[in-house]
Amino acid sequence: MNDDNAPPDLPESSEPIELPALEFQSPGRFAIHNPATPNNDGAHAEPAPFLLGEHQALERFNHPDEARAHALALLQQARRSLSIYSNDLEPWLYHRSSVQEACTQFLLASPRNQLRILLKDTTRAVKEGHRLLSLSRRLSSNLHIRKLNPDYPIEDVAFLLADDKGLLLLPEHGQFSGYALYQDPARVRLRQTQFDQCWDTSVSDADLRSFLL
């Protein structure tokens, strides 16, 4: 069968067929620059340079980094008790690896050390998997989280108490401004009384309980 469109037969030969050389010019080297991943985790955060039980002055702040530095200083220096009174466990302040590490060291330092957390709303912390909630699953014997009783008069502030001397206060929810005290037993005593009264009337939360199981 003849096919006029078929290519002509090549002559039989044992020699390899040489193909014409192809010219290629390299366009040069390219540098690939991947943007650095921003480190917002606070793993290398620095605490404020003040000593719990010694520094007398009231330290005001109005920037989140300043608030974080004071909170970390109080958490790292506490030796007996920590109390956190919060609307939603402020992720910008407490959902950080440096805070988790400080709380872990505090709780492991002594079986008598206690960290108690009172929340007005647990929804966000549960949904986003807050670091301190996760920590409470591992150290449930001395880290306790409760929900504020909605029927109990609640002051719309947030504060952290360290032992019987340190206080960090955020007077307005959603704001970064506030103040820190490192040696004010009288003011800490008032806030601790408020915290204990709210703790005594606090309630368990189904969402929080299911997360911690």
CORMO-V699127 format. One record per pair of residues at least 6 apart in sequence whose ideal C-beta (glycine too) atoms are under 8 Angstrom apart, sorted by sequence separation. I is the first residue (numbers start at 1). GAP is how many residues later the second one is. If there is no record, write none. Layout:
# CORMO-V699127
{{I | GAP} {I | GAP}}
This chain:
# CORMO-V699127
{{61 | 6} {89 | 6} {93 | 6} {107 | 6} {119 | 6} {124 | 6} {148 | 6} {160 | 6} {161 | 6} {170 | 6} {171 | 6} {181 | 6} {75 | 7} {106 | 7} {125 | 7} {126 | 7} {136 | 7} {160 | 7} {170 | 7} {171 | 7} {181 | 7} {86 | 8} {107 | 8} {125 | 8} {135 | 8} {136 | 8} {159 | 8} {160 | 8} {170 | 8} {50 | 9} {61 | 9} {106 | 9} {136 | 9} {159 | 9} {169 | 9} {84 | 10} {159 | 10} {168 | 10} {169 | 10} {48 | 11} {59 | 11} {132 | 11} {158 | 11} {159 | 11} {168 | 11} {169 | 11} {103 | 12} {133 | 12} {157 | 12} {158 | 12} {168 | 12} {132 | 13} {157 | 13} {167 | 13} {168 | 13} {157 | 14} {166 | 14} {167 | 14} {117 | 15} {157 | 15} {158 | 15} {166 | 15} {156 | 16} {157 | 16} {165 | 16} {166 | 16} {156 | 17} {165 | 17} {166 | 17} {167 | 17} {48 | 18} {165 | 18} {117 | 19} {165 | 19} {50 | 20} {165 | 20} {167 | 20} {48 | 21} {52 | 21} {82 | 21} {164 | 21} {167 | 21} {47 | 22} {48 | 22} {52 | 22} {71 | 22} {166 | 22} {169 | 22} {45 | 23} {46 | 23} {47 | 23} {50 | 23} {71 | 23} {122 | 23} {165 | 23} {45 | 24} {48 | 24} {49 | 24} {75 | 24} {82 | 24} {164 | 24} {167 | 24} {47 | 25} {48 | 25} {52 | 25} {68 | 25} {122 | 25} {164 | 25} {42 | 26} {46 | 26} {47 | 26} {51 | 26} {52 | 26} {67 | 26} {72 | 26} {76 | 26} {117 | 26} {119 | 26} {45 | 27} {72 | 27} {75 | 27} {115 | 27} {116 | 27} {117 | 27} {118 | 27} {119 | 27} {120 | 27} {161 | 27} {64 | 28} {68 | 28} {71 | 28} {75 | 28} {78 | 28} {89 | 28} {107 | 28} {114 | 28} {115 | 28} {116 | 28} {117 | 28} {118 | 28} {119 | 28} {120 | 28} {164 | 28} {47 | 29} {64 | 29} {76 | 29} {103 | 29} {113 | 29} {114 | 29} {115 | 29} {116 | 29} {117 | 29} {118 | 29} {119 | 29} {72 | 30} {76 | 30} {79 | 30} {89 | 30} {111 | 30} {112 | 30} {114 | 30} {116 | 30} {118 | 30} {161 | 30} {75 | 31} {82 | 31} {84 | 31} {86 | 31} {88 | 31} {100 | 31} {104 | 31} {108 | 31} {111 | 31} {161 | 31} {80 | 32} {81 | 32} {82 | 32} {83 | 32} {84 | 32} {86 | 32} {87 | 32} {88 | 32} {99 | 32} {100 | 32} {103 | 32} {107 | 32} {159 | 32} {80 | 33} {81 | 33} {82 | 33} {83 | 33} {84 | 33} {85 | 33} {86 | 33} {87 | 33} {88 | 33} {91 | 33} {95 | 33} {99 | 33} {79 | 34} {80 | 34} {81 | 34} {82 | 34} {83 | 34} {84 | 34} {86 | 34} {87 | 34} {88 | 34} {91 | 34} {97 | 34} {100 | 34} {120 | 34} {161 | 34} {78 | 35} {81 | 35} {83 | 35} {88 | 35} {89 | 35} {95 | 35} {96 | 35} {100 | 35} {104 | 35} {107 | 35} {88 | 36} {89 | 36} {94 | 36} {95 | 36} {107 | 36} {88 | 37} {91 | 37} {94 | 37} {95 | 37} {94 | 38} {91 | 39} {155 | 39} {103 | 40} {89 | 41} {89 | 43} {89 | 44} {154 | 44} {152 | 46} {149 | 49} {152 | 49} {148 | 50} {45 | 51} {149 | 52} {43 | 53} {45 | 53} {146 | 53} {149 | 53} {42 | 54} {43 | 54} {44 | 54} {148 | 54} {149 | 54} {41 | 55} {42 | 55} {43 | 55} {147 | 55} {148 | 55} {41 | 56} {42 | 56} {146 | 56} {147 | 56} {42 | 57} {146 | 57} {147 | 57} {146 | 58} {147 | 58} {146 | 59} {147 | 61} {145 | 63} {145 | 67} {90 | 68} {87 | 69} {87 | 71} {85 | 72} {86 | 72} {140 | 72} {85 | 73} {85 | 74} {84 | 75} {85 | 75} {133 | 75} {137 | 75} {84 | 76} {85 | 76} {136 | 76} {83 | 77} {84 | 77} {118 | 77} {82 | 78} {83 | 78} {133 | 78} {82 | 79} {116 | 79} {133 | 79} {81 | 80} {82 | 80} {90 | 80} {118 | 80} {81 | 81} {118 | 81} {126 | 81} {81 | 82} {126 | 82} {80 | 83} {81 | 83} {116 | 83} {122 | 83} {125 | 83} {78 | 84} {79 | 84} {80 | 84} {92 | 84} {118 | 84} {123 | 84} {75 | 85} {77 | 85} {78 | 85} {122 | 85} {126 | 85} {74 | 86} {87 | 86} {122 | 86} {75 | 87} {74 | 88} {78 | 88} {71 | 89} {77 | 89} {119 | 89} {74 | 92} {74 | 94} {71 | 97} {70 | 98} {67 | 101} {67 | 103} {74 | 106} {85 | 106} {73 | 107} {74 | 108} {67 | 109} {73 | 109} {83 | 109} {85 | 109} {52 | 110} {53 | 110} {70 | 110} {85 | 110} {52 | 111} {67 | 111} {53 | 112} {64 | 112} {83 | 112} {52 | 113} {53 | 113} {63 | 113} {85 | 113} {52 | 114} {62 | 114} {61 | 115} {62 | 115} {61 | 116} {60 | 117} {61 | 117} {60 | 118} {61 | 118} {60 | 119} {61 | 119} {59 | 120} {58 | 121} {59 | 121} {58 | 122} {59 | 122} {58 | 123} {59 | 123} {56 | 126} {58 | 126} {55 | 127} {56 | 127} {54 | 128} {55 | 128} {53 | 129} {54 | 129} {50 | 130} {52 | 130} {53 | 130} {51 | 131} {52 | 131} {48 | 132} {50 | 132}}
